[in-house]
Amino acid sequence: GNVPLSRGLIMRGLTVPEAMTFLVAAPIVNPVTIITTYQAFGFDDGILVARVLGGFAIANLAGWLFSRHPRPDALLTRSFSAACSRARDHDHEHGGRWRRSVETFAAELTSMLPALLVGSAIAGIIQVGVSRDVLVTLGSNPALSRFVLLLLPCVTAACSTDALFFV
């Protein structure tokens, strides 16, 4: 869901480096990830603080690297650049702030809904189709649980925090 949101932010005026900073930071530094990291590790080993601070640092480093490009807008495809120009022109032509906000919300919801539905379907299939004993076995074995945590996000192209329900 972060890629369509980032595309929408670029279309509304964010620069490519700012959007890349958001894309790198969003999966790491969000309330759900912070809460699940706390539940998994607590404050004892410093993993939570290291993950949040490391996420900020890496995201800002990525944004800085993209800002060093001589023409960051050249990193966009021609068709997307044209769509951004049309969207900015459209924003200046139509209605007030509330109308643009509602239109933006509707457009972002429409672009993110398919990913949300597919992710929910995969989670539902796993919860219904895989027996609780298998999930407990995978979660209680340190080697298997790490393997599954690495494998599942790669297969589903999801953020690794989405697979924390195995632990």
Beta strands, then each sheet from edge to edge (+ up, - down):
end
